[in-house]
């Protein structure tokens, strides 16, 4: 997982762990390991979600740069607790 960056603090845009902490400040980021290890992978409209208890971790394939998909590796794009 990459640290990433927050690209817009007002609209909470960015990528990586920095984005998750910015957008979901109450999310306990150490849960990510447990979500990946114990969760169930489900296909979503734009990638995959790993679901564990009330937690969701979003994965996308490749890197999207200016609307162009680059590569086919998997990226964690978000993580949060469903309320």
MDAnalysis code that builds the backbone (N, CA, C; Angstrom):
import MDAnalysis as mda
import numpy as np

u = mda.Universe.empty(249, n_residues=83, atom_resindex=np.repeat(np.arange(83), 3), trajectory=True)
u.add_TopologyAttr("name", ["N", "CA", "C"] * 83)
u.add_TopologyAttr("resid", np.arange(1, 84))
u.add_TopologyAttr("resname", ["UNK", "UNK", "UNK", "UNK", "UNK", "UNK", "UNK", "UNK", "UNK", "UNK", "UNK", "UNK", "UNK", "UNK", "UNK", "UNK", "UNK", "UNK", "UNK", "UNK", "UNK", "UNK", "UNK", "UNK", "UNK", "UNK", "UNK", "UNK", "UNK", "UNK", "UNK", "UNK", "UNK", "UNK", "UNK", "UNK", "UNK", "UNK", "UNK", "UNK", "UNK", "UNK", "UNK", "UNK", "UNK", "UNK", "UNK", "UNK", "UNK", "UNK", "UNK", "UNK", "UNK", "UNK", "UNK", "UNK", "UNK", "UNK", "UNK", "UNK", "UNK", "UNK", "UNK", "UNK", "UNK", "UNK", "UNK", "UNK", "UNK", "UNK", "UNK", "UNK", "UNK", "UNK", "UNK", "UNK", "UNK", "UNK", "UNK", "UNK", "UNK", "UNK", "UNK"])
u.atoms.positions = np.array([
    [0.848, -1.167, 0.000],
    [0.000, 0.000, 0.000],
    [0.894, 1.231, 0.000],
    [0.536, 2.192, -0.821],
    [1.328, 3.421, -0.917],
    [0.798, 4.475, 0.042],
    [1.685, 5.367, 0.488],
    [1.251, 6.482, 1.325],
    [0.354, 7.397, 0.496],
    [0.734, 7.704, -0.733],
    [-0.074, 8.549, -1.604],
    [-0.021, 10.006, -1.197],
    [-1.106, 10.707, -1.520],
    [-1.177, 12.120, -1.163],
    [-2.618, 12.595, -1.206],
    [-2.867, 13.677, -0.491],
    [-4.156, 14.357, -0.549],
    [-3.994, 15.448, -1.593],
    [-4.791, 15.389, -2.652],
    [-4.660, 16.362, -3.736],
    [-5.629, 17.529, -3.589],
    [-6.667, 17.368, -2.776],
    [-7.634, 18.441, -2.522],
    [-8.205, 18.244, -1.125],
    [-7.710, 19.031, -0.163],
    [-8.145, 18.888, 1.227],
    [-9.599, 19.290, 1.432],
    [-10.113, 20.190, 0.626],
    [-11.500, 20.641, 0.762],
    [-12.467, 19.547, 0.309],
    [-12.208, 18.963, -0.857],
    [-13.096, 17.928, -1.410],
    [-12.660, 16.515, -1.022],
    [-11.597, 16.409, -0.221],
    [-11.072, 15.117, 0.241],
    [-10.746, 14.193, -0.928],
    [-9.992, 14.698, -1.879],
    [-9.550, 13.918, -3.036],
    [-8.090, 13.530, -2.854],
    [-7.711, 12.420, -3.444],
    [-6.336, 11.964, -3.374],
    [-6.277, 10.470, -3.561],
    [-5.216, 9.862, -3.055],
    [-5.060, 8.420, -3.200],
    [-4.179, 7.891, -2.080],
    [-4.250, 6.600, -1.865],
    [-3.419, 5.930, -0.884],
    [-3.874, 6.150, 0.550],
    [-3.001, 5.770, 1.470],
    [-3.305, 5.866, 2.889],
    [-3.544, 7.310, 3.316],
    [-2.821, 8.252, 2.745],
    [-3.025, 9.665, 3.076],
    [-4.463, 10.082, 2.787],
    [-5.006, 9.629, 1.668],
    [-6.388, 9.945, 1.284],
    [-7.384, 9.306, 2.253],
    [-7.151, 8.047, 2.623],
    [-8.065, 7.358, 3.539],
    [-8.117, 8.087, 4.879],
    [-6.961, 8.468, 5.410],
    [-6.910, 9.176, 6.693],
    [-7.588, 10.533, 6.581],
    [-7.402, 11.233, 5.467],
    [-8.028, 12.540, 5.268],
    [-9.545, 12.425, 5.161],
    [-10.028, 11.491, 4.367],
    [-11.468, 11.391, 4.106],
    [-12.223, 10.700, 5.236],
    [-11.581, 9.751, 5.898],
    [-12.227, 8.985, 6.972],
    [-11.353, 9.051, 8.228],
    [-11.278, 10.222, 8.896],
    [-10.344, 10.384, 10.017],
    [-10.629, 9.466, 11.206],
    [-11.840, 8.972, 11.341],
    [-12.165, 8.085, 12.458],
    [-11.888, 6.616, 12.145],
    [-11.509, 6.310, 10.913],
    [-11.234, 4.929, 10.525],
    [-9.923, 4.470, 11.148],
    [-9.947, 3.323, 11.776],
    [-8.761, 2.742, 12.405],
    [-7.963, 2.012, 11.329],
    [-6.932, 2.661, 10.791],
    [-6.220, 2.140, 9.620],
    [-5.543, 0.794, 9.861],
    [-5.271, 0.459, 11.096],
    [-4.659, -0.844, 11.374],
    [-5.632, -1.986, 11.099],
    [-6.909, -1.676, 10.873],
    [-7.909, -2.684, 10.511],
    [-7.707, -3.188, 9.089],
    [-6.971, -2.470, 8.265],
    [-6.807, -2.848, 6.860],
    [-6.251, -4.266, 6.737],
    [-5.244, -4.601, 7.532],
    [-4.687, -5.962, 7.485],
    [-5.751, -7.010, 7.779],
    [-6.555, -6.765, 8.814],
    [-7.589, -7.727, 9.204],
    [-8.683, -7.831, 8.145],
    [-9.048, -6.713, 7.547],
    [-10.064, -6.723, 6.488],
    [-9.580, -7.574, 5.316],
    [-8.333, -7.376, 4.900],
    [-7.779, -8.136, 3.779],
    [-7.688, -9.621, 4.131],
    [-7.228, -9.915, 5.329],
    [-7.021, -11.307, 5.737],
    [-8.329, -12.076, 5.912],
    [-9.337, -11.433, 6.504],
    [-10.552, -12.154, 6.887],
    [-11.777, -11.818, 6.042],
    [-11.656, -10.826, 5.187],
    [-12.815, -10.362, 4.436],
    [-13.157, -11.206, 3.222],
    [-14.317, -10.901, 2.661],
    [-14.819, -11.579, 1.462],
    [-14.730, -10.617, 0.281],
    [-14.141, -11.085, -0.811],
    [-13.975, -10.256, -2.006],
    [-15.254, -10.310, -2.836],
    [-15.760, -9.122, -3.197],
    [-16.953, -9.032, -4.040],
    [-16.687, -8.056, -5.174],
    [-17.147, -8.413, -6.366],
    [-17.015, -7.546, -7.547],
    [-17.886, -6.316, -7.352],
    [-17.380, -5.165, -7.715],
    [-18.162, -3.928, -7.686],
    [-18.207, -3.347, -9.097],
    [-18.890, -2.241, -9.266],
    [-19.033, -1.646, -10.601],
    [-17.707, -1.159, -11.184],
    [-16.733, -0.852, -10.337],
    [-15.473, -0.314, -10.857],
    [-14.234, -1.023, -10.308],
    [-14.407, -2.223, -9.789],
    [-13.274, -2.958, -9.234],
    [-13.766, -4.045, -8.307],
    [-13.231, -4.048, -7.098],
    [-13.609, -5.041, -6.101],
    [-13.713, -4.378, -4.739],
    [-14.512, -4.969, -3.873],
    [-14.570, -4.580, -2.474],
    [-14.210, -5.792, -1.643],
    [-13.503, -5.563, -0.561],
    [-13.297, -6.604, 0.432],
    [-14.161, -6.198, 1.614],
    [-15.072, -7.080, 2.001],
    [-16.037, -6.771, 3.049],
    [-15.763, -7.662, 4.251],
    [-15.634, -7.028, 5.411],
    [-15.425, -7.753, 6.662],
    [-16.189, -7.023, 7.755],
    [-17.156, -7.707, 8.343],
    [-18.040, -7.103, 9.345],
    [-18.647, -5.851, 8.721],
    [-18.488, -4.700, 9.354],
    [-19.039, -3.450, 8.816],
    [-18.001, -2.637, 8.050],
    [-16.884, -3.244, 7.703],
    [-15.804, -2.535, 7.024],
    [-15.797, -2.834, 5.533],
    [-15.427, -1.838, 4.758],
    [-15.295, -1.969, 3.310],
    [-13.919, -1.455, 2.904],
    [-13.288, -2.200, 2.020],
    [-12.016, -1.776, 1.463],
    [-12.160, -1.872, -0.047],
    [-12.003, -0.758, -0.739],
    [-12.185, -0.719, -2.187],
    [-10.883, -0.921, -2.923],
    [-10.913, -1.768, -3.954],
    [-9.742, -2.040, -4.789],
    [-10.064, -1.710, -6.238],
    [-9.139, -1.098, -6.918],
    [-9.246, -0.889, -8.358],
    [-8.057, -1.542, -9.027],
    [-8.207, -1.839, -10.296],
    [-7.115, -2.439, -11.057],
    [-6.434, -1.361, -11.884],
    [-5.110, -1.358, -11.840],
    [-4.357, -0.379, -12.613],
    [-4.375, 0.994, -11.974],
    [-3.715, 1.890, -12.594],
    [-3.619, 3.278, -12.136],
    [-4.310, 4.144, -13.168],
    [-5.210, 5.004, -12.739],
    [-5.944, 5.868, -13.652],
    [-5.283, 7.241, -13.672],
    [-4.694, 7.562, -14.798],
    [-4.055, 8.869, -14.942],
    [-4.678, 9.599, -16.118],
    [-5.385, 10.684, -15.808],
    [-6.050, 11.493, -16.837],
    [-6.981, 10.647, -17.699],
    [-7.717, 9.738, -17.049],
    [-8.685, 8.910, -17.753],
    [-8.108, 7.705, -18.454],
    [-6.805, 7.496, -18.344],
    [-6.131, 6.383, -19.008],
    [-5.680, 5.360, -17.971],
    [-6.129, 4.105, -18.119],
    [-5.715, 3.042, -17.208],
    [-4.302, 2.590, -17.560],
    [-3.443, 2.559, -16.548],
    [-2.056, 2.160, -16.736],
    [-1.792, 0.939, -15.852],
    [-1.400, -0.185, -16.432],
    [-1.053, -1.382, -15.673],
    [-2.259, -2.182, -15.227],
    [-1.990, -3.301, -14.556],
    [-3.080, -4.146, -14.085],
    [-2.877, -4.590, -12.641],
    [-2.016, -3.871, -11.904],
    [-1.852, -4.199, -10.498],
    [-3.078, -3.726, -9.711],
    [-3.208, -4.148, -8.466],
    [-4.378, -3.806, -7.647],
    [-4.014, -2.687, -6.684],
    [-4.901, -1.721, -6.555],
    [-4.691, -0.575, -5.680],
    [-5.814, -0.479, -4.661],
    [-5.458, -0.241, -3.406],
    [-6.462, 0.093, -2.399],
    [-6.819, 1.548, -2.631],
    [-8.095, 1.806, -2.904],
    [-8.502, 3.174, -3.193],
    [-9.289, 3.807, -2.061],
    [-9.899, 2.995, -1.205],
    [-10.604, 3.540, -0.059],
    [-10.805, 2.453, 0.977],
    [-11.054, 2.873, 2.195],
    [-11.387, 1.953, 3.278],
    [-12.212, 2.739, 4.283],
    [-13.287, 2.137, 4.765],
    [-14.144, 2.833, 5.716],
    [-15.023, 1.848, 6.455],
    [-15.591, 2.325, 7.560],
    [-16.558, 1.535, 8.311],
    [-17.943, 1.983, 7.889],
    [-18.767, 1.037, 7.470],
    [-20.133, 1.342, 7.054],
    [-20.958, 1.632, 8.301],
    [-21.620, 2.754, 8.296],
    [-22.414, 3.160, 9.465],
    [-23.881, 2.957, 9.194],
])
